[in-house]
Amino acid sequence: MNATFDTAKLHDCRDAFVGALEQLGAANEHIVAVCNDSVGSSKLAGFRDKFPDRLINVGIAEQNMVGVGAGLANGGKIPFVCAASPFLTGRALEQIKADVAYSEANVKLVGISSGLAYGELGATHHSIEDFAWVRALPNVPVVAPADRNETAAAIKWAADYQGGLFLRLSRVGVPDLFPEDHVFKPGQANLLRSGSDVTIIANGTLTYRAMIAAEMLDLQGISARVLNMATVRPIDTTSIVNAATETGAIVTCEEHTVYGGLGSAVAEVVVDECPVPMKRLGVPGIFAPTGSANFLLDEFGMSPEGIAGSTADLLKRKG
């Protein structure tokens, strides 16, 4: 069955994140938050007001922030370490590698305003490498929810998961694709739309754009399957192989460089298991210019029209 959604109602996944975190905090005194002077952008003010002794603001010191999170985890706490994704991952990658991944610490890394969300602030604030950086590390699942309900479900899963993980959240508004009672299952893709000619695989803010693109393709007589691949690592190998076998072509869409992210993860499975024509849509290996997130996504061919056009072109290769 094809999912339905209303693009007139867009929601900020950060609101779902803090709402779920506050509920978890009320139920479990071991839940704590750590941030880098980002109470406002991480929307942690409500958590701070409810649990003033459970929010630690380390200031603009991301490497120290991850270390503090690892120390809290070692002491039995469940820390959600929150910061703008480019600074959490880029500045603190060594600490994430040593203190979280290698040490298998129970630290929940939450990259806020990921992808091109800080578009107007320029390349230093674009977070288009974070999938690649963290996906390369063992012991750290990488998750990018598609809407507020998947975000809330992923936060609840994260609190129960024993080990480190990376949750990638945007501030760009997206419509609801999942029901409020959605249950997040790591490593398992969600079939949002059936299709037999081609499969479009997306996550985060690109999932609903992929759905609109599929509707456009349907008007052209092209049947496009849409998979929401929220978990980039571990990747859902079975769903990818089924997509390759049953539809014969795959397009990936991500708010990330085409190197090392979702497209690369899917391509690794395809080339090993079932080679088929494939197209990876994303930022084409450059520093993105300054501009709004929506402008940049459109500029790099990730508008619904751009996705539909690239998909139709791929089908010409399919034969």
Secondary structure, 3 states (H helix, E strand, C coil): CCCCCCCCCCECHHHHHHHHHHHHHHHCCCEEEEECCCCCCCCCHHHHHHCHHHEEECCCCHHHHHHHHHHHHHCCCEEEEEEEHHHHHHHCHHHHHHHHHHCCCCCEEEEECCECCCHHHCCCCCECCHHHHHHCCCCCCEECCCCHHHHHHHHHHHHHCCCCEEEECCCCCECCCCCCCCCCCCCCCEEEECCCCEEEEECCCHHHHHHHHHHHHHHCCCCEEEEECCEEECCCHHHHHHHHHHHCCEEEEEEEECCCCHHHHHHHHHHHHCCCCEEEEEECCCCCCCCCHHHHHHHCCCCHHHHHHHHHHHHHHHC
